Amino acid sequence: MPTNRTADFLRELLVRHLATWLPTALQRARRVTVALAWAGADGGGAEAVLRVVADHAAQVRGRQVTILVLADEAADLPARLGSVEAELPPEVTVHLLPGGPGRLPVALKAASVAGSPLFCFLDLTGPAHAEVLRACANGRNGEVLLHAASSARPALGLAGFPLVAEVTPVLPVDGGSGDVEAGAGDVAAGAGDVAAGMGDVAAGAGDVAAGVVAFGSRSDRSLEAVRDALWTVGADLGVRYRDPADPAAPPVDVSGDVSLEPLARNLLAELRRSGPQPVTDLRRYTLTTTAYRATDANQALATLLTTGEVTRERESGRLAGDELITPTP
């Protein structure tokens, strides 16, 4: 099975976030669905998901987990999934279906997912279609993690996701120019061999920008979880992140000591633009409009308090979510 940098990155991100989402969903519902759709090859993601579910066998007992898999360009997928399915508890049902992401609404309707938690993963070669994203929203019960060539923020908002976060992963390419060319090809192949707007976008010497990773949800906790997963995977694989809306900005290096000065400037600008806001709103702003984590927002605010550029309601102690932060004149 061929591998490439983008596929490796997406697989690790998918696995890490699902390992957080699945036990939480099983705590609040007896029936959950995981839907996976690739426009190209799955890059090993499908069986990796099955292994995550197998690892949570104890929590799955007595519940029902349905896994839908759509990946037309993975001819060896039935054999790969078959070897892992034997490890799954009987409460897990796996459906390998024909077609790519465009067939997902039909698949979800046939699986009767309405009213139960739904997690969707989409690896797209083109734009995110409204019908597919609405199906992923599943009323108020769905979340979607997707990889696309360009921003999916407007489409996710229209599909019913009130919380949307997205970043551009900047993948490392080691070596000389020949390695850079090979790395760019890897990125393009990992996104379904997209020739433009995806892996061919240079991010600087030795780097390749790999499209956009977007997440739509109704939960602040899920938003935090997927951002934490992005940072963990980024640190492991040497991936940096930037805001798709600001491609000229330097990417955020998530390994080692992370500079929070850009985030502090961003938060201060937001406070001066919009006025005083509670800490919870500023944490959400950080997740939805920057590449930083919610915990980074607290640290950046602490720096702004120390420099006197903002004030807080309480004189001391830990910043509370409902505490109002005000920019100084």
C-alpha positions as CSV (number, residue, x, y, z in Angstrom):
1,M,0.0,0.0,0.0
2,P,1.6,3.3,-1.0
3,T,2.2,5.9,1.7
4,N,2.9,9.6,1.6
5,R,3.3,12.5,4.1
6,T,-0.2,13.9,3.8
7,A,-1.9,10.4,4.2
8,D,0.3,9.7,7.2
9,F,-0.6,13.0,8.8
10,L,-4.4,12.7,8.1
11,R,-4.4,9.1,9.4
12,E,-2.7,10.0,12.7
13,L,-5.0,13.0,13.2
14,L,-8.1,10.9,12.5
15,V,-7.0,8.2,14.9
16,R,-6.0,10.6,17.7
17,H,-9.3,12.6,17.5
18,L,-11.5,9.5,17.2
19,A,-9.8,8.0,20.3
20,T,-11.2,11.1,22.1
21,W,-14.6,11.3,20.4
22,L,-15.6,7.7,20.6
23,P,-15.6,7.1,24.4
24,T,-17.3,10.5,24.9
25,A,-20.1,9.6,22.4
26,L,-20.6,6.2,24.0
27,Q,-21.1,7.7,27.4
28,R,-24.1,9.7,26.2
29,A,-25.7,7.4,23.7
30,R,-26.1,3.6,23.1
31,R,-25.7,4.0,19.4
32,V,-23.1,5.9,17.5
33,T,-21.9,6.1,13.9
34,V,-18.5,6.8,12.3
35,A,-18.6,7.6,8.6
36,L,-15.3,7.7,6.6
37,A,-15.1,8.9,3.0
38,W,-12.1,9.3,0.8
39,A,-12.1,10.8,-2.7
40,G,-9.0,8.8,-3.4
41,A,-7.1,6.0,-1.5
42,D,-7.6,5.8,2.2
43,G,-3.9,5.7,3.1
44,G,-4.4,3.1,5.8
45,G,-7.0,5.3,7.6
46,A,-9.9,2.9,7.4
47,E,-8.2,0.0,9.2
48,A,-6.6,2.4,11.7
49,V,-10.1,3.5,12.7
50,L,-11.2,-0.1,13.2
51,R,-8.2,-0.6,15.4
52,V,-9.2,2.4,17.5
53,V,-12.7,0.9,17.9
54,A,-11.2,-2.5,18.8
55,D,-9.1,-0.8,21.5
56,H,-12.3,0.5,23.1
57,A,-14.0,-2.8,23.1
58,A,-14.9,-2.6,26.8
59,Q,-16.7,0.7,26.3
60,V,-18.5,-0.7,23.2
61,R,-20.0,-3.6,25.0
62,G,-23.8,-3.3,25.3
63,R,-23.9,-0.5,22.7
64,Q,-24.0,-0.3,18.9
65,V,-21.3,1.2,16.7
66,T,-21.8,1.4,13.0
67,I,-18.8,2.2,10.7
68,L,-19.4,3.3,7.1
69,V,-16.4,3.3,4.7
70,L,-16.4,4.8,1.3
71,A,-13.1,4.8,-0.7
72,D,-13.4,3.8,-4.4
73,E,-9.6,3.9,-5.1
74,A,-8.5,1.4,-2.5
75,A,-8.9,-2.0,-4.2
76,D,-7.2,-3.8,-1.4
77,L,-9.5,-2.3,1.2
78,P,-11.8,-5.3,1.7
79,A,-8.8,-7.5,2.5
80,R,-7.2,-5.0,4.8
81,L,-10.5,-4.4,6.7
82,G,-11.3,-8.1,6.9
83,S,-8.2,-8.8,8.9
84,V,-9.1,-6.2,11.5
85,E,-12.8,-6.9,11.7
86,A,-12.1,-10.2,13.4
87,E,-10.8,-8.2,16.3
88,L,-14.0,-6.2,16.7
89,P,-16.7,-6.9,19.3
90,P,-20.0,-8.2,17.9
91,E,-21.6,-4.8,18.7
92,V,-19.6,-3.2,15.8
93,T,-20.9,-3.3,12.3
94,V,-18.7,-2.3,9.3
95,H,-20.2,-1.4,5.9
96,L,-17.8,-1.0,3.0
97,L,-19.8,0.9,0.4
98,P,-19.1,1.9,-3.2
99,G,-18.5,5.6,-4.1
100,G,-16.7,8.5,-2.5
101,P,-17.8,11.4,-0.3
102,G,-20.6,12.4,-2.7
103,R,-22.4,9.1,-1.8
104,L,-22.3,9.8,1.9
105,P,-25.8,11.4,2.3
106,V,-27.3,8.2,0.8
107,A,-25.2,6.0,3.0
108,L,-26.1,7.9,6.2
109,K,-29.8,7.9,5.4
110,A,-29.7,4.1,4.8
111,A,-27.9,3.7,8.1
112,S,-30.7,5.6,10.0
113,V,-28.2,7.8,11.9
114,A,-30.8,10.5,12.8
115,G,-30.9,11.3,16.5
116,S,-27.6,9.6,17.4
117,P,-24.0,10.9,17.6
118,L,-22.3,10.9,14.2
119,F,-18.6,11.6,13.4
120,C,-17.6,12.0,9.8
121,F,-14.2,12.2,8.2
122,L,-13.9,13.5,4.6
123,D,-10.8,13.6,2.4
124,L,-11.9,15.7,-0.6
125,T,-10.4,16.6,-4.0
126,G,-12.7,19.4,-4.7
127,P,-15.0,21.7,-2.7
128,A,-17.1,20.5,0.2
129,H,-20.6,20.1,-1.2
130,A,-23.5,21.5,0.9
131,E,-25.6,18.3,0.7
132,V,-22.7,16.2,2.1
133,L,-22.0,18.6,4.9
134,R,-25.7,18.9,5.9
135,A,-25.8,15.1,6.1
136,C,-22.7,15.2,8.4
137,A,-24.4,17.7,10.6
138,N,-27.1,15.1,11.3
139,G,-29.4,17.7,12.8
140,R,-27.6,18.7,16.0
141,N,-25.8,15.4,16.5
142,G,-23.0,15.4,14.0
143,E,-19.4,16.5,13.7
144,V,-17.1,16.5,10.7
145,L,-13.3,16.6,10.3
146,L,-12.3,17.2,6.6
147,H,-9.4,17.8,4.4
148,A,-10.0,19.9,1.3
149,A,-8.1,22.0,-1.3
150,S,-9.4,25.3,0.1
151,S,-11.4,26.8,2.9
152,A,-14.6,25.1,3.9
153,R,-15.6,27.6,6.6
154,P,-18.5,29.2,4.7
155,A,-19.9,25.9,3.6
156,L,-19.7,24.4,7.1
157,G,-21.5,27.4,8.5
158,L,-24.3,27.1,6.0
159,A,-24.5,23.4,6.7
160,G,-25.4,24.0,10.3
161,F,-22.1,23.9,12.2
162,P,-22.0,27.0,14.5
163,L,-18.4,26.3,15.5
164,V,-15.8,26.0,12.7
165,A,-12.0,25.8,12.9
166,E,-9.6,25.3,10.1
167,V,-5.8,25.4,9.6
168,T,-3.4,24.8,6.8
169,P,-0.9,22.1,7.6
170,V,2.6,22.9,6.5
171,L,4.5,19.6,5.9
172,P,8.2,19.2,6.2
173,V,10.2,18.1,3.2
174,D,13.8,17.1,3.9
175,G,16.8,17.2,1.6
176,G,17.4,19.1,-1.6
177,S,15.3,20.2,-4.5
178,G,14.7,16.6,-5.7
179,D,13.3,15.7,-2.3
180,V,11.1,18.8,-2.3
181,E,9.6,17.7,-5.6
182,A,9.0,14.2,-4.3
183,G,7.4,15.7,-1.2
184,A,5.0,17.8,-3.2
185,G,4.0,14.8,-5.1
186,D,3.3,12.9,-1.9
187,V,1.1,15.7,-0.7
188,A,-0.9,15.8,-3.9
189,A,-1.3,12.0,-3.9
190,G,-2.5,12.0,-0.3
191,A,-5.4,14.3,-1.3
192,G,-6.6,12.3,-4.2
193,D,-4.0,13.5,-6.7
194,V,-5.2,17.1,-6.8
195,A,-3.0,19.0,-9.2
196,A,-3.8,22.5,-8.0
197,G,-4.6,24.3,-4.8
198,M,-3.4,21.4,-2.6
199,G,0.0,19.8,-2.4
200,D,1.6,22.0,-5.1
201,V,1.4,25.2,-2.9
202,A,4.9,25.9,-1.7
203,A,5.1,27.0,1.9
204,G,8.7,28.1,2.0
205,A,12.1,26.4,1.5
206,G,11.7,22.7,2.3
207,D,8.0,23.0,3.2
208,V,4.7,22.1,1.4
209,A,1.3,23.4,2.3
210,A,-1.2,20.5,2.3
211,G,-4.6,22.1,1.7
212,V,-6.9,22.9,4.6
213,V,-8.0,20.8,7.6
214,A,-11.4,21.9,8.8
215,F,-13.6,20.9,11.7
216,G,-17.3,21.6,12.2
217,S,-19.1,21.0,15.5
218,R,-21.5,22.4,18.1
219,S,-19.2,21.6,21.1
220,D,-16.4,23.7,22.5
221,R,-14.9,20.6,24.0
222,S,-14.7,18.9,20.7
223,L,-13.2,22.0,19.2
224,E,-10.5,21.9,21.9
225,A,-10.0,18.2,21.4
226,V,-9.4,18.3,17.7
227,R,-7.0,21.3,18.1
228,D,-5.1,19.4,20.8
229,A,-4.9,16.4,18.4
230,L,-3.5,18.6,15.6
231,W,-0.8,19.9,17.9
232,T,0.2,16.5,19.2
233,V,0.4,15.0,15.7
234,G,2.1,18.1,14.4
235,A,4.8,17.8,17.1
236,D,5.3,14.1,16.3
237,L,5.5,14.6,12.5
238,G,7.1,18.0,12.3
239,V,4.0,19.7,10.9
240,R,3.4,23.4,11.4
241,Y,0.1,25.3,11.0
242,R,-1.1,28.6,9.6
243,D,-4.4,30.3,9.2
244,P,-5.8,29.7,5.7
245,A,-7.2,33.2,5.7
246,D,-3.7,34.6,6.2
247,P,-1.4,32.6,3.9
248,A,1.4,35.2,4.1
249,A,1.8,34.8,7.9
250,P,4.5,32.5,9.2
251,P,3.3,29.1,10.3
252,V,3.0,28.2,13.9
253,D,5.7,25.7,15.0
254,V,4.0,23.5,17.5
255,S,7.1,21.6,18.7
256,G,9.2,22.9,21.6
257,D,8.7,26.3,23.1
258,V,5.9,28.0,21.2
259,S,5.9,31.7,20.7
260,L,2.5,33.2,21.9
261,E,3.4,36.8,20.9
262,P,1.3,36.6,17.7
263,L,-1.6,35.2,19.6
264,A,-1.4,37.9,22.2
265,R,-1.4,40.6,19.5
266,N,-4.4,38.9,17.8
267,L,-6.4,38.8,21.1
268,L,-5.6,42.4,21.9
269,A,-6.7,43.5,18.5
270,E,-9.9,41.5,18.9
271,L,-10.6,43.1,22.3
272,R,-10.0,46.6,20.9
273,R,-12.2,45.9,17.9
274,S,-15.1,44.2,19.7
275,G,-14.8,45.4,23.3
276,P,-14.6,43.5,26.6
277,Q,-15.2,39.8,26.4
278,P,-15.2,36.9,28.8
279,V,-12.3,34.4,28.8
280,T,-14.5,31.7,27.4
281,D,-15.3,33.7,24.3
282,L,-11.6,34.6,23.8
283,R,-10.7,30.9,24.1
284,R,-13.3,30.1,21.4
285,Y,-12.0,33.0,19.3
286,T,-8.5,31.5,19.5
287,L,-9.8,28.1,18.4
288,T,-12.0,29.3,15.5
289,T,-9.7,32.1,14.1
290,T,-6.1,31.1,14.8
291,A,-3.9,28.0,14.8
292,Y,-3.4,28.1,18.6
293,R,-5.0,26.0,21.4
294,A,-7.5,27.2,24.0
295,T,-4.8,26.8,26.7
296,D,-2.6,29.1,24.8
297,A,-5.2,31.8,25.0
298,N,-5.0,31.8,28.8
299,Q,-1.2,32.2,28.7
300,A,-1.4,35.0,26.1
301,L,-4.0,36.8,28.3
302,A,-1.7,36.4,31.3
303,T,1.0,38.1,29.3
304,L,-1.3,41.0,28.3
305,L,-2.3,41.4,32.0
306,T,1.3,41.5,33.0
307,T,2.1,44.2,30.5
308,G,-1.0,46.2,31.5
309,E,-2.5,46.1,28.0
310,V,-5.7,44.5,29.4
311,T,-7.4,44.3,32.8
312,R,-9.5,41.6,34.5
313,E,-12.5,41.7,36.9
314,R,-10.7,39.9,39.8
315,E,-7.5,41.0,41.3
316,S,-5.8,37.7,41.4
317,G,-6.2,33.9,41.0
318,R,-6.8,31.7,38.0
319,L,-8.6,33.2,35.1
320,A,-12.2,32.0,35.2
321,G,-14.2,31.4,32.0
322,D,-16.8,34.0,32.9
323,E,-14.2,36.6,33.9
324,L,-14.4,39.7,31.7
325,I,-11.2,40.9,30.0
326,T,-11.1,44.6,29.1
327,P,-8.5,46.4,26.9
328,T,-6.8,49.4,28.5
329,P,-7.3,52.8,26.9
